[in-house]
Amino acid sequence: MKATLKVWRYDPEVPLEPYYQTYTVDVPEYATVLDALLKARDEQDDGLSLRCSCRSAICGSCGMTINNHAQLACKLRLVDAMEGGQEVVCEPMRNMPRIKDLVVDLRPFWSYVARIEPWLVPVPPPEGREYIVPNERMQELVQVVGCIMCGCCVADCTVTSVDKSWLGPAALAKAYRFVGDPRDAHKEQRLQHYSMKGGIWDCTHCFECVQQCPKGVAPMDQIMILRRLANEAGITNNAGSRHGRAFQSSVYRSGHLNEATLPVMSLLPHIDQVLGLLPIGLRMLREGKMPPPVRKPIPGIESVRRVFRQLEDDK
């Protein structure tokens, strides 16, 4: 089977702008994208740089952007990437500094992980005994401990691309591994830390991390669990939690999302941040895009409110 690879090339020691180079390789139909890249390197261009190790979707080192999405090159079959014969575009992962060709600097990624304090602070075991964890409690963590730290979720994260203070999906998924561990003594302190700016409330629910995770960890799902645990622990004095309450209150009152008051209610009591919204509000008002601050309830609003009350009763 013949396949065409369009590979992003960059060498910091050569005074050239980054460019794309095309390779045509002949590989078996069962070949992966990594197989094709290694064949191109071995037979056509020994200067092509990329990372790989296990070739079994275990080490995570061959993460790269393939056809505009972060994936493990060793897991993606070439025939699936070609989609009927198109060339396969291989680029370095986004949201990380680029070192050479398809190799990126993972130090920012590991700095995010370090900020969540990825170690247990153990509770004292019973005197003279070890701490035995119930099996059902550890079963809750099976999904999240499957993370191989490949960085694919961070590479495609829409928040990371605009906010470098954001901890990122991989680090926050790892955070739940410790919050959910019954042996950890710092659950509340962790939830306080993760609820600050750059933490669990900055996720925009774009689902990219869920879609791109090669091990099914679904980082966004773990972030949602952390949010729920933080609220249950009474850690609600933050913009994210206030945003959720304002969203709920708006829909309950009128059936509408009141976009005029939602930002204000989310940022209170930080008056300086509320005042910072004035220029945007004035521009929206001038362009006729400012929604009315008071909305008339939709027909059938009682049905909406009944759903809210039922959910409260189910709790």
KEBA-779495 format. One line per field, with one value per residue: x, y, z of N, C-alpha, C, O in turn. Coordinates in steps of 0.1 Angstrom, whole numbers. Layout:
N
nx (X ...)
ny (Y ...)
nz (Z ...)
cax (X ...)
cay (Y ...)
caz (Z ...)
cx (X ...)
cy (Y ...)
cz (Z ...)
ox (X ...)
oy (Y ...)
oz (Z ...)
! end
This chain:
315
nx (8 6 14 11 29 27 49 57 84 112 142 161 187 191 189 161 126 99 87 68 74 72 67 66 57 59 40 27 -9 -17 -1 9 6 30 47 49 62 86 97 100 119 140 146 145 151 173 175 151 132 116 97 95 88 76 58 33 11 15 36 33 50 50 32 16 4 -19 -34 -47 -55 -45 -28 -18 8 15 -8 -27 -40 -27 -44 -68 -61 -57 -82 -95 -75 -63 -35 -15 -12 13 22 39 28 4 4 27 62 82 108 123 114 90 92 85 88 83 83 66 41 47 51 25 14 30 20 -4 3 12 11 4 -8 -7 -33 -32 -26 -46 -36 -8 -15 -18 -32 -60 -74 -108 -119 -139 -136 -112 -118 -132 -113 -101 -104 -91 -65 -55 -42 -15 1 6 1 -17 -43 -38 -25 -46 -63 -86 -86 -60 -46 -50 -47 -22 -20 -38 -44 -48 -62 -50 -35 -55 -72 -54 -54 -78 -73 -60 -76 -98 -88 -91 -71 -58 -51 -55 -78 -98 -81 -68 -90 -97 -74 -75 -98 -92 -83 -75 -80 -103 -127 -122 -125 -140 -157 -153 -149 -127 -105 -117 -123 -98 -82 -62 -65 -90 -94 -109 -106 -122 -145 -135 -129 -154 -163 -146 -155 -181 -175 -162 -182 -199 -183 -185 -170 -173 -168 -160 -155 -163 -180 -200 -209 -221 -243 -256 -263 -281 -301 -310 -322 -341 -358 -368 -366 -349 -314 -299 -279 -270 -268 -254 -225 -219 -231 -214 -189 -192 -183 -163 -158 -140 -134 -159 -164 -145 -158 -173 -164 -167 -195 -205 -197 -212 -238 -238 -237 -261 -263 -267 -283 -316 -318 -339 -360 -389 -407 -407 -434 -449 -431 -434 -431 -403 -393 -403 -387 -362 -369 -374 -349 -336 -349 -342 -315)
ny (-12 21 52 87 110 141 161 182 202 214 229 242 249 255 282 285 290 271 243 221 188 162 127 96 64 28 5 -22 -30 -31 -13 13 49 56 35 41 66 59 43 61 78 59 51 73 98 104 124 132 139 124 112 79 48 24 15 5 18 24 39 65 83 89 108 131 157 146 149 172 167 157 127 93 81 55 41 48 35 35 34 42 69 79 80 72 77 102 124 121 143 152 167 186 183 206 236 233 240 238 216 202 193 168 167 178 201 189 200 222 207 189 206 215 192 189 210 202 188 158 135 112 123 106 93 87 52 26 18 -2 -15 -19 4 -6 -5 -4 -24 -15 12 17 8 29 46 34 41 67 62 50 68 77 99 111 136 143 152 178 190 194 209 236 256 257 267 294 303 301 297 278 247 224 195 169 171 178 155 137 149 141 115 115 130 113 91 72 71 95 124 151 160 181 204 201 203 230 242 234 247 273 302 291 265 239 251 265 250 246 227 216 191 181 168 145 133 129 115 86 65 64 79 102 131 154 144 137 162 173 157 166 192 188 176 196 216 201 200 226 245 272 298 312 323 304 286 304 312 289 287 311 307 285 298 317 303 289 310 322 305 312 318 344 365 390 395 373 373 394 384 362 373 389 391 408 438 453 436 433 459 459 448 467 482 462 457 482 484 462 472 494 482 470 445 438 418 420 430 419 392 379 352 321 304 277 276 265 238 236 245 224 203 212 211 184 173 184 170 144 145)
nz (0 -9 6 14 32 48 63 90 92 110 121 146 143 117 95 85 77 92 74 52 43 19 19 3 9 9 25 45 47 74 87 110 115 127 119 92 93 105 85 64 76 79 53 36 47 71 88 99 127 155 183 198 214 230 210 214 224 251 263 255 242 214 208 186 163 141 111 121 147 180 185 192 173 171 175 157 128 95 73 83 89 64 51 26 8 10 17 46 72 93 123 149 184 196 217 231 234 204 195 175 143 147 174 207 235 266 291 300 301 322 342 348 359 382 397 408 430 430 448 475 506 533 555 590 597 612 646 648 625 589 564 550 519 508 482 464 466 453 428 417 408 387 360 358 366 344 327 306 304 280 268 248 253 264 243 224 239 242 260 271 250 251 277 298 325 332 346 331 313 317 341 359 357 369 394 404 409 434 451 451 464 493 511 513 531 526 512 513 513 488 471 476 465 438 430 426 404 372 376 382 374 350 327 295 285 260 250 237 250 259 235 223 240 242 259 271 294 297 306 311 323 348 358 360 381 402 404 414 439 451 454 471 493 502 490 475 471 446 412 393 406 414 389 380 398 392 366 369 385 367 346 361 369 346 324 305 296 311 296 301 328 338 337 355 379 383 388 410 445 434 426 411 390 378 370 350 329 318 294 274 276 269 242 232 237 220 196 194 206 232 255 270 304 320 316 302 316 299 281 299 320 345 341 336 361 377 369 380 408 411 407 429 449 443 452)
cax (0 14 9 18 30 31 55 61 99 118 155 165 201 192 181 150 113 93 81 63 81 63 73 58 62 51 39 15 -21 -18 9 4 13 44 54 52 72 99 101 104 132 151 149 146 156 177 174 137 132 104 99 88 95 70 51 21 2 18 45 28 60 48 21 18 -8 -22 -47 -53 -58 -34 -30 -6 11 16 -21 -36 -37 -25 -55 -78 -57 -58 -96 -98 -64 -57 -22 -16 -5 19 28 42 17 2 4 40 73 87 122 128 104 78 96 82 94 72 84 53 32 50 49 11 12 36 12 -15 9 8 15 -5 -5 -15 -40 -26 -33 -49 -24 -4 -21 -17 -44 -65 -84 -118 -117 -148 -132 -102 -124 -137 -101 -95 -104 -82 -51 -50 -35 -1 7 11 -1 -26 -54 -33 -22 -58 -72 -88 -82 -45 -41 -52 -44 -11 -22 -48 -37 -49 -70 -42 -31 -67 -76 -45 -58 -89 -67 -56 -88 -107 -82 -95 -59 -53 -56 -56 -89 -103 -70 -67 -102 -95 -64 -80 -109 -87 -82 -67 -83 -114 -138 -118 -128 -151 -166 -152 -148 -115 -97 -124 -122 -85 -75 -61 -67 -103 -95 -120 -103 -133 -154 -129 -130 -168 -164 -140 -164 -192 -169 -159 -195 -204 -175 -188 -160 -182 -165 -151 -163 -169 -192 -210 -214 -231 -255 -263 -269 -292 -311 -316 -331 -352 -367 -374 -364 -338 -301 -298 -265 -267 -265 -246 -211 -219 -233 -203 -177 -194 -182 -151 -163 -131 -136 -172 -162 -137 -166 -180 -161 -174 -209 -208 -196 -224 -250 -237 -239 -274 -262 -269 -296 -323 -315 -350 -366 -403 -407 -412 -446 -446 -420 -436 -425 -389 -391 -406 -374 -353 -373 -373 -335 -332 -355 -333 -303)
cay (0 34 63 100 117 155 162 195 202 225 227 254 252 259 295 284 289 258 240 208 179 151 114 86 52 16 -2 -31 -24 -31 -4 25 61 55 26 48 77 53 38 73 82 49 48 85 110 100 136 134 137 121 103 67 38 10 12 -3 27 23 49 78 92 92 118 142 161 139 154 183 162 150 112 84 76 40 35 51 28 44 34 51 83 83 83 71 80 115 125 122 155 150 180 184 186 220 241 230 245 229 215 199 184 164 166 190 202 185 206 228 197 183 217 215 180 192 220 196 180 145 125 110 127 95 94 77 39 21 15 -16 -22 -12 9 -15 2 -12 -26 -7 26 18 6 42 53 26 49 78 57 45 79 74 112 114 150 145 161 191 195 198 217 249 266 258 275 308 306 292 295 267 234 215 183 157 173 177 141 131 154 133 102 117 134 102 80 73 72 109 133 165 161 195 214 199 209 244 246 232 256 287 305 282 252 230 259 271 241 251 216 215 176 177 159 132 127 126 106 73 54 64 85 112 141 164 138 138 176 175 151 175 203 183 173 210 221 194 204 240 254 279 312 314 327 292 281 314 311 278 291 322 300 278 307 324 293 286 321 326 296 318 322 358 367 403 395 362 377 402 376 353 380 395 405 415 450 457 427 437 472 456 443 478 485 452 459 494 480 454 480 503 474 464 431 436 413 427 425 412 384 374 338 314 296 264 278 257 225 238 245 211 196 216 206 170 171 187 159 132 145)
caz (0 -10 14 13 45 47 76 94 94 117 127 151 139 103 94 75 83 92 61 51 34 15 17 -2 14 6 37 46 51 88 92 117 111 132 110 79 96 107 72 57 82 77 39 28 54 84 97 104 142 161 195 200 223 231 198 218 231 265 269 252 236 200 205 176 157 129 105 129 160 187 186 193 160 171 177 146 116 84 64 89 88 50 48 12 -1 12 24 61 77 106 129 164 193 199 231 237 226 195 196 162 135 154 188 214 248 275 304 304 305 335 353 352 368 395 405 415 441 426 458 486 520 539 568 599 597 626 654 647 613 577 560 539 511 502 467 456 465 443 415 412 403 376 347 358 367 331 320 303 304 266 265 237 258 266 230 218 248 237 271 272 238 253 291 303 339 333 349 319 315 322 355 367 358 379 407 410 414 448 458 453 471 507 520 513 542 522 502 512 508 474 464 476 456 424 427 423 390 364 380 376 368 338 316 287 281 245 248 229 258 259 222 219 250 236 269 276 307 297 316 314 332 361 362 365 395 411 407 423 452 457 458 483 505 505 484 465 470 435 401 386 414 413 376 380 406 385 354 374 389 356 339 370 370 333 313 296 302 310 293 305 342 342 340 367 391 384 393 423 449 430 419 401 378 372 362 338 318 312 279 265 277 261 228 228 237 208 184 195 209 246 258 280 318 325 305 305 316 287 283 304 329 357 338 338 375 382 367 391 421 411 409 443 457 441 459)
cx (9 7 17 17 34 36 60 76 104 131 160 179 202 183 171 137 108 87 76 71 72 71 63 64 53 51 27 3 -24 -9 2 11 27 52 58 62 85 105 107 118 143 155 151 152 160 177 161 136 118 107 90 95 88 63 38 11 3 26 41 38 58 36 24 4 -9 -35 -54 -58 -47 -38 -17 -4 12 3 -30 -31 -36 -37 -67 -74 -58 -72 -98 -87 -57 -43 -24 -7 0 26 31 29 16 3 17 51 79 102 128 118 92 81 92 88 82 73 72 43 34 49 35 8 18 28 1 -10 6 14 5 1 -13 -21 -33 -33 -37 -37 -21 -9 -18 -31 -49 -76 -95 -117 -127 -144 -121 -107 -129 -125 -95 -93 -93 -67 -46 -43 -20 7 14 10 -11 -38 -50 -30 -35 -68 -73 -85 -67 -40 -42 -48 -34 -12 -31 -40 -38 -56 -62 -39 -44 -73 -67 -49 -69 -84 -64 -68 -97 -101 -85 -83 -53 -59 -58 -67 -94 -93 -68 -78 -102 -85 -68 -91 -105 -86 -72 -69 -95 -125 -134 -121 -140 -160 -165 -152 -136 -107 -104 -122 -108 -77 -74 -63 -81 -104 -106 -117 -114 -143 -148 -130 -144 -170 -158 -148 -175 -187 -166 -171 -200 -196 -176 -178 -166 -178 -155 -160 -170 -181 -203 -217 -224 -244 -263 -270 -282 -304 -318 -326 -343 -363 -375 -374 -354 -325 -299 -283 -261 -262 -256 -232 -210 -221 -221 -191 -179 -188 -170 -155 -153 -132 -149 -171 -153 -145 -173 -177 -167 -189 -213 -208 -208 -237 -250 -240 -253 -274 -263 -282 -303 -320 -326 -357 -379 -402 -413 -426 -442 -434 -421 -430 -410 -386 -393 -394 -364 -356 -372 -358 -330 -337 -347 -320 -305)
cy (12 45 76 107 132 159 176 194 215 221 240 258 256 271 294 284 275 255 225 200 166 138 104 72 40 7 -12 -24 -23 -20 8 37 61 46 33 59 71 48 50 78 72 49 61 97 107 113 139 130 135 113 91 58 25 6 3 5 26 35 63 88 96 101 129 146 155 143 164 179 155 135 105 78 61 33 37 44 38 45 42 66 88 87 83 76 94 114 126 133 152 163 177 188 201 223 237 235 234 228 212 189 181 162 179 189 200 191 214 218 192 193 217 203 183 201 214 187 165 134 124 116 117 99 84 63 36 16 0 -23 -13 -6 1 -7 -7 -13 -17 7 27 16 20 50 45 34 59 73 52 56 75 87 114 128 153 154 175 198 200 206 231 260 268 267 290 312 296 290 283 254 224 202 171 159 172 163 134 136 146 120 103 122 122 90 82 74 86 117 147 167 176 205 213 206 224 249 245 241 271 289 296 268 246 239 266 262 246 240 215 200 172 166 145 125 122 117 92 62 55 70 95 123 150 157 139 152 179 169 160 187 199 182 187 216 214 197 219 250 261 293 315 317 315 287 291 315 300 281 302 316 293 287 314 315 290 297 323 316 300 318 337 362 381 403 384 365 385 393 366 360 387 386 413 427 454 449 430 450 470 452 455 481 475 454 471 491 472 462 489 495 467 449 428 430 420 421 417 405 379 359 331 307 282 265 268 243 225 237 232 202 199 210 191 166 173 175 147 132 140)
cz (0 -2 13 26 42 61 78 98 100 123 132 147 125 101 83 83 83 78 62 40 31 13 12 2 10 18 36 50 66 95 100 111 115 123 97 82 98 94 64 63 79 62 31 34 68 94 103 119 147 174 193 209 222 218 201 226 246 271 266 245 222 197 196 171 143 123 114 142 167 189 188 179 159 172 165 133 104 75 70 88 74 45 33 3 1 19 39 66 91 111 143 172 195 214 238 228 217 195 182 155 144 169 195 228 258 289 309 309 319 346 357 362 381 403 412 427 440 436 469 499 529 553 577 599 611 633 652 634 601 573 548 532 506 487 459 455 454 429 409 405 391 363 347 359 354 323 318 302 290 262 254 241 259 252 222 227 243 248 272 261 241 268 296 318 342 336 338 323 321 337 364 368 369 393 413 415 429 456 461 460 486 516 521 523 538 511 501 508 493 466 464 466 441 420 424 408 384 368 374 370 355 325 309 281 265 241 240 237 258 246 219 228 244 246 276 290 309 308 320 324 347 366 367 379 405 414 417 437 459 462 471 495 509 500 473 464 458 423 394 393 413 399 374 387 398 372 358 378 377 348 348 369 357 322 303 304 300 309 298 320 347 345 353 380 393 391 406 434 445 420 408 388 371 364 350 327 311 298 270 265 268 246 223 227 224 196 184 199 224 249 269 294 324 314 310 305 304 291 289 314 341 354 340 353 382 381 378 404 422 414 423 452 456 449 473)
ox (18 -6 29 7 44 28 67 80 100 132 163 183 213 172 171 136 112 81 78 74 66 82 51 76 41 62 18 3 -31 -10 -9 20 36 64 70 71 95 117 117 127 154 167 157 158 151 180 159 140 108 117 79 108 93 63 33 3 -7 23 44 35 64 31 35 -6 -1 -45 -67 -65 -40 -48 -7 -12 9 2 -39 -20 -44 -41 -74 -83 -60 -73 -102 -90 -48 -41 -34 6 -8 35 25 20 27 4 17 50 79 109 137 114 85 72 96 92 72 65 69 36 25 47 32 2 12 28 -5 -18 -2 22 -2 13 -25 -15 -28 -45 -31 -28 -29 -6 -15 -41 -43 -86 -92 -115 -123 -147 -120 -101 -129 -128 -85 -83 -85 -58 -34 -38 -14 18 25 17 -12 -42 -58 -33 -34 -79 -64 -83 -63 -29 -35 -47 -37 -4 -32 -30 -29 -57 -67 -41 -43 -79 -72 -47 -69 -90 -64 -69 -103 -108 -81 -85 -44 -71 -63 -66 -95 -97 -66 -76 -106 -88 -66 -94 -113 -88 -61 -63 -98 -132 -143 -119 -150 -168 -175 -153 -135 -102 -97 -120 -107 -67 -84 -64 -83 -114 -111 -125 -115 -148 -156 -131 -146 -177 -163 -149 -179 -194 -168 -171 -205 -201 -170 -177 -165 -185 -144 -172 -181 -191 -215 -229 -235 -255 -275 -281 -292 -315 -330 -337 -354 -375 -387 -381 -351 -325 -298 -276 -249 -253 -250 -227 -201 -213 -219 -184 -170 -189 -167 -156 -158 -130 -150 -176 -155 -140 -179 -186 -172 -195 -223 -216 -214 -245 -260 -246 -256 -283 -261 -293 -296 -319 -324 -361 -381 -396 -423 -428 -432 -428 -411 -426 -404 -377 -387 -391 -358 -348 -368 -355 -322 -331 -345 -315 -295)
oy (14 46 75 109 134 160 182 186 226 211 249 270 259 272 302 280 267 265 218 205 161 139 105 70 42 2 -10 -13 -14 -19 12 36 66 50 32 61 76 48 49 82 77 46 61 105 107 111 149 119 142 107 91 59 16 -6 -4 0 27 40 72 99 106 101 134 139 157 142 163 187 147 132 111 71 55 21 29 45 47 56 48 74 100 95 93 78 97 104 133 132 150 168 168 195 207 214 238 235 223 239 220 179 190 157 190 179 207 188 213 221 191 190 220 205 179 200 221 181 160 126 133 116 120 106 74 63 41 10 -9 -35 -1 -11 1 -3 -17 -3 -12 14 37 21 21 59 50 34 60 80 48 53 72 87 119 133 164 163 184 210 210 209 238 271 279 273 298 324 285 282 278 251 216 198 164 150 167 160 126 129 144 114 93 117 121 80 92 77 88 117 155 176 181 214 223 213 231 259 254 242 279 280 293 259 248 233 272 267 250 243 212 197 160 157 135 113 111 111 86 50 48 67 98 124 154 165 141 154 186 174 162 191 207 186 188 222 221 196 223 261 257 300 319 314 316 284 288 317 302 278 301 320 294 285 316 319 289 295 326 317 293 319 342 363 384 411 384 361 383 395 362 353 390 374 423 425 458 454 429 450 477 452 453 483 479 453 471 496 474 460 491 500 460 442 417 437 427 409 409 411 375 353 336 304 276 254 264 236 215 230 228 194 190 205 186 157 166 171 139 122 140)
oz (8 -3 11 32 35 70 70 106 96 131 124 149 120 105 73 95 74 72 71 30 41 7 16 -1 8 22 28 56 71 107 96 103 108 120 93 73 93 92 57 55 75 60 20 27 77 106 110 123 144 175 188 210 216 216 193 233 253 281 273 242 218 186 196 173 134 129 115 149 160 193 186 174 149 169 162 129 103 70 62 87 72 36 27 -9 -5 26 43 63 100 104 149 167 197 222 251 216 220 194 177 161 148 177 191 233 258 297 320 319 327 358 369 372 391 416 421 434 448 431 472 502 532 561 572 600 621 627 654 632 602 578 537 538 500 481 449 446 447 419 397 398 385 357 337 354 353 312 328 297 289 253 250 233 256 250 215 223 241 244 273 263 235 271 299 323 353 329 337 335 330 345 375 378 377 402 425 424 436 468 472 463 492 528 529 525 546 503 490 500 487 456 455 459 433 408 421 400 389 363 362 361 349 314 315 273 259 229 237 231 258 246 212 224 242 242 286 298 319 317 332 332 356 378 377 387 416 426 426 447 471 473 480 506 518 505 461 456 461 423 389 387 412 398 368 382 398 369 351 374 378 345 342 369 358 312 294 316 289 319 298 324 357 355 361 389 405 398 413 433 451 408 397 377 358 353 340 315 301 290 259 254 262 239 213 219 218 186 175 196 228 245 277 295 333 304 322 296 298 302 284 316 347 363 345 358 392 389 383 411 433 421 428 461 465 452 481)
! end
